[in-house]
Amino acid sequence: MSFATVPDLIIEPIVRNALMEDLGSYGDVTTRAVIPAETTYTARLNARADAIVSGMQVARIAFHLVDPTLEIETKIADGHRCKTGDTLMTIKGSAASILSGERVALNFAGLLTGIATVTASYVAETKGTNARVTCTRKTTPGLRLLQKMAVLHGGGFNHRYSLSDAIMIKDNHIAAAGGVRKALEATKAHASHMMAVEIEVDRLDQLAEVLEVGGASVVLLDNMSDAMLREAVALVDGRMTTEASGNVTKDRIASIAATGVNYISSGALTHSAPNVDLGLDF
């Protein structure tokens, strides 16, 4: 499977900031003291666990920002499976440059591979249904772009990227606006025709009101039991896209998917995925 990549230009500032944090004000003093400048080596970025790979583009950018002359070859691309012991990337050139970029490259690759791997495990639970697994905005500040890319590498889908991407009327918006009807009527009066609208409900009577008033194309069914989700899907009857959210665990996702919802969103994909152990071996 191949994936369209985000241009390096967009990712570079994120990686550059991480390198500046790690290199400090004077660079890698250990490497300068220990490794002769002329020393060259070929390093291997190896997997120490079975996983779905993500972060190879980011790792390549990290090494090239440290030293554009490094020769980098990706062996297993983002979005593909790897097994323990597989080499994901080789980096050839200045040993000092490789060592200076090592930690940032591994930090990104381990984090993103973890997200892709967890996402793939959630997606696997939906097999045989039409439900799609999607992420949320519960991401690490400053890393949203990369984490959402990792969700795609794991076979998931992306929810809105930021507050400006779509109108999403949540429970607090409804409370502040004075109810479902007022919130939707205000949206219809002010929203651009190009702006998608999603509204959150946690009761079937709220859903009925949403369907009566109109103005939204997606309904988020929040913290509903499987039985309630089935009722909600039947009530919507294809008139809106349905999204289940809240209390979404790997153990429960198969039963949620079986209710007939179109999307299942989970913050756990990005905020709770464990780091996958990757190593740079000389």
C-alpha positions as CSV (number, residue, x, y, z in Angstrom):
1,M,0.0,0.0,0.0
2,S,1.3,3.5,-0.9
3,F,0.3,6.8,0.7
4,A,0.3,10.3,-0.6
5,T,2.9,12.1,1.6
6,V,2.7,15.6,3.0
7,P,5.4,17.8,1.5
8,D,8.6,17.8,3.4
9,L,8.4,21.6,3.6
10,I,5.4,21.4,5.9
11,I,6.9,18.8,8.2
12,E,10.4,20.3,8.4
13,P,9.6,23.1,11.0
14,I,8.2,20.5,13.4
15,V,11.4,18.4,13.1
16,R,13.7,21.4,13.1
17,N,12.2,22.6,16.5
18,A,12.8,19.1,17.9
19,L,16.4,19.1,16.7
20,M,17.0,22.5,18.2
21,E,15.6,21.3,21.5
22,D,17.9,18.3,21.5
23,L,21.1,19.9,20.2
24,G,20.8,22.8,22.6
25,S,23.0,25.9,22.3
26,Y,26.3,24.2,21.4
27,G,25.4,21.0,19.5
28,D,26.3,17.4,20.3
29,V,29.3,17.8,22.6
30,T,29.7,14.1,23.3
31,T,30.0,13.2,19.6
32,R,32.4,16.0,18.9
33,A,34.6,14.9,21.7
34,V,34.6,11.2,21.0
35,I,34.1,10.7,17.2
36,P,36.7,11.9,14.7
37,A,35.1,14.2,12.1
38,E,36.2,12.0,9.2
39,T,34.6,8.8,10.6
40,T,31.9,7.3,8.3
41,Y,29.4,4.5,9.0
42,T,26.3,2.8,7.8
43,A,23.6,2.7,10.5
44,R,20.4,0.6,10.4
45,L,17.1,1.7,11.9
46,N,15.7,-1.6,13.1
47,A,12.3,-2.7,14.5
48,R,12.4,-4.4,17.9
49,A,8.7,-5.4,17.7
50,D,6.1,-6.3,15.1
51,A,4.3,-3.1,14.0
52,I,2.8,-0.9,11.4
53,V,5.5,1.5,10.3
54,S,5.1,5.3,10.5
55,G,7.6,8.1,10.8
56,M,10.1,7.1,8.1
57,Q,9.5,10.3,6.2
58,V,10.0,12.3,9.5
59,A,13.1,10.3,10.4
60,R,14.6,11.0,7.0
61,I,13.9,14.7,7.3
62,A,15.6,14.7,10.8
63,F,18.8,13.1,9.5
64,H,18.9,15.4,6.4
65,L,18.4,18.5,8.4
66,V,21.4,17.5,10.5
67,D,23.4,16.6,7.4
68,P,22.1,16.8,3.8
69,T,24.9,14.6,2.6
70,L,23.8,11.6,4.4
71,E,22.6,8.7,2.1
72,I,19.3,7.5,3.4
73,E,17.4,4.5,2.0
74,T,13.9,3.6,3.4
75,K,13.6,-0.2,3.4
76,I,10.0,-0.4,4.8
77,A,7.8,2.5,4.0
78,D,5.2,4.2,6.1
79,G,1.9,2.2,6.2
80,H,3.6,-1.2,5.8
81,R,3.9,-4.0,8.3
82,C,7.3,-4.9,9.8
83,K,8.4,-7.8,12.0
84,T,10.9,-7.8,14.9
85,G,14.4,-7.5,13.5
86,D,13.4,-5.9,10.2
87,T,15.5,-3.0,9.0
88,L,13.3,0.0,8.3
89,M,16.0,2.4,7.0
90,T,19.7,2.6,6.4
91,I,21.7,5.8,6.9
92,K,25.2,6.1,5.4
93,G,27.7,8.9,5.9
94,S,29.2,10.9,8.7
95,A,29.0,9.0,12.0
96,A,28.8,12.2,13.9
97,S,25.9,13.4,11.9
98,I,24.0,10.1,12.3
99,L,24.5,10.2,16.1
100,S,23.4,13.8,16.4
101,G,20.1,13.1,14.6
102,E,19.5,9.6,16.1
103,R,17.3,10.5,19.2
104,V,15.0,12.9,17.4
105,A,14.5,10.5,14.5
106,L,13.8,7.6,16.9
107,N,11.5,9.6,19.1
108,F,9.3,10.5,16.2
109,A,9.4,7.1,14.5
110,G,8.6,5.2,17.7
111,L,5.7,7.5,18.6
112,L,4.2,7.5,15.1
113,T,4.7,3.7,14.6
114,G,2.9,3.2,17.9
115,I,-0.1,5.2,16.7
116,A,-0.2,3.4,13.4
117,T,-0.1,0.1,15.1
118,V,-2.9,0.8,17.6
119,T,-5.0,2.2,14.8
120,A,-4.5,-0.9,12.7
121,S,-5.6,-3.0,15.7
122,Y,-8.8,-1.0,16.0
123,V,-9.5,-1.2,12.3
124,A,-9.1,-4.9,12.4
125,E,-12.0,-5.1,14.9
126,T,-14.4,-3.5,12.3
127,K,-13.8,-6.2,9.6
128,G,-17.0,-7.2,8.0
129,T,-18.7,-3.9,8.6
130,N,-18.8,-0.6,6.8
131,A,-17.6,1.4,9.9
132,R,-14.5,3.5,9.6
133,V,-12.2,4.3,12.5
134,T,-11.3,8.0,12.9
135,C,-9.1,10.0,15.2
136,T,-9.9,13.2,17.2
137,R,-8.2,16.5,18.1
138,K,-6.8,14.8,21.3
139,T,-3.3,15.0,20.0
140,T,0.0,16.2,21.5
141,P,0.3,20.0,21.0
142,G,2.5,20.7,18.0
143,L,2.4,17.2,16.7
144,R,-1.1,16.9,15.3
145,L,-0.1,16.8,11.7
146,L,2.3,13.9,12.3
147,Q,-0.1,12.0,14.5
148,K,-2.9,12.3,12.1
149,M,-0.6,11.0,9.3
150,A,0.2,8.0,11.5
151,V,-3.5,7.3,11.9
152,L,-3.8,7.1,8.1
153,H,-0.8,4.8,7.9
154,G,-2.7,2.5,10.3
155,G,-5.7,2.3,8.0
156,G,-7.8,4.8,9.9
157,F,-9.3,8.1,8.8
158,N,-8.9,11.7,9.9
159,H,-11.5,13.8,11.7
160,R,-11.3,17.6,11.4
161,Y,-7.7,18.9,11.7
162,S,-8.5,22.1,13.6
163,L,-11.4,24.2,14.9
164,S,-11.5,26.0,11.5
165,D,-12.1,22.9,9.4
166,A,-15.8,22.3,10.1
167,I,-18.6,23.4,12.4
168,M,-18.9,20.8,15.2
169,I,-21.7,21.7,17.7
170,K,-20.9,19.9,21.0
171,D,-22.8,19.6,24.2
172,N,-21.4,22.8,25.7
173,H,-22.2,24.7,22.5
174,I,-25.8,23.5,22.7
175,A,-26.0,24.5,26.4
176,A,-24.6,27.9,25.7
177,A,-26.8,28.5,22.7
178,G,-30.0,27.5,24.5
179,G,-30.7,24.1,23.0
180,V,-30.4,22.0,19.8
181,R,-32.9,24.0,17.8
182,K,-31.3,27.3,18.6
183,A,-27.8,26.0,17.8
184,L,-28.8,24.6,14.5
185,E,-30.9,27.7,13.5
186,A,-28.0,30.0,14.3
187,T,-25.7,27.8,12.3
188,K,-28.0,27.8,9.3
189,A,-28.2,31.6,9.5
190,H,-24.4,32.2,9.6
191,A,-22.5,29.2,8.2
192,S,-21.0,29.2,4.7
193,H,-22.5,26.7,2.2
194,M,-19.0,25.2,2.0
195,M,-18.7,24.4,5.7
196,A,-19.7,21.0,6.9
197,V,-21.8,20.8,10.1
198,E,-21.7,18.1,12.8
199,I,-23.8,18.1,15.9
200,E,-23.4,16.0,19.1
201,V,-26.3,14.3,20.8
202,D,-26.4,11.9,23.7
203,R,-30.1,11.2,23.8
204,L,-32.6,9.9,21.1
205,D,-35.0,12.8,21.7
206,Q,-32.1,15.2,20.8
207,L,-31.5,13.2,17.7
208,A,-35.1,13.5,16.7
209,E,-34.9,17.2,17.1
210,V,-31.8,17.4,15.0
211,L,-33.6,15.5,12.2
212,E,-36.6,17.8,12.5
213,V,-34.7,21.0,12.4
214,G,-32.1,20.0,9.8
215,G,-28.9,21.9,9.0
216,A,-26.4,19.2,9.9
217,S,-24.9,16.5,7.7
218,V,-23.2,14.5,10.5
219,V,-24.4,13.5,13.9
220,L,-22.1,12.4,16.7
221,L,-23.7,9.8,18.9
222,D,-21.9,10.4,22.2
223,N,-21.5,7.7,25.0
224,M,-24.5,5.7,23.8
225,S,-24.9,2.0,24.5
226,D,-24.9,-0.4,21.6
227,A,-28.7,-0.7,21.8
228,M,-29.1,3.0,21.7
229,L,-26.7,3.2,18.7
230,R,-28.8,0.7,16.8
231,E,-31.9,2.8,17.5
232,A,-30.1,5.9,16.5
233,V,-28.9,4.4,13.2
234,A,-32.5,3.2,12.5
235,L,-33.9,6.7,13.3
236,V,-31.4,8.4,11.0
237,D,-32.1,5.9,8.2
238,G,-29.3,7.2,6.0
239,R,-30.3,10.9,6.1
240,M,-27.1,11.8,7.9
241,T,-23.6,10.4,8.5
242,T,-23.4,8.8,11.9
243,E,-20.4,8.8,14.2
244,A,-20.1,6.9,17.5
245,S,-17.8,8.4,20.1
246,G,-17.2,8.0,23.8
247,N,-16.2,4.9,25.7
248,V,-14.6,3.5,22.6
249,T,-12.2,0.7,23.6
250,K,-10.6,-2.0,21.5
251,D,-12.7,-4.6,23.4
252,R,-15.9,-2.8,22.4
253,I,-15.2,-1.5,19.0
254,A,-16.5,-4.6,17.1
255,S,-19.9,-4.4,18.8
256,I,-20.1,-0.6,18.0
257,A,-19.2,-1.3,14.4
258,A,-22.0,-3.9,14.2
259,T,-24.6,-1.3,15.1
260,G,-24.3,0.2,11.6
261,V,-22.7,3.5,12.4
262,N,-20.5,5.0,9.6
263,Y,-17.6,6.2,11.8
264,I,-16.2,5.4,15.2
265,S,-13.9,8.1,16.7
266,S,-11.4,7.5,19.4
267,G,-9.0,9.8,21.1
268,A,-7.0,6.8,22.3
269,L,-5.5,6.3,18.9
270,T,-3.3,9.4,19.5
271,H,-3.3,10.1,23.2
272,S,-2.7,6.6,24.5
273,A,-0.8,4.7,21.9
274,P,2.4,3.1,23.4
275,N,5.7,3.9,21.8
276,V,7.1,1.1,19.6
277,D,10.6,0.1,20.3
278,L,12.9,1.0,17.4
279,G,16.7,1.1,17.6
280,L,19.5,2.6,15.5
281,D,22.3,0.0,15.3
282,F,25.8,0.6,14.1
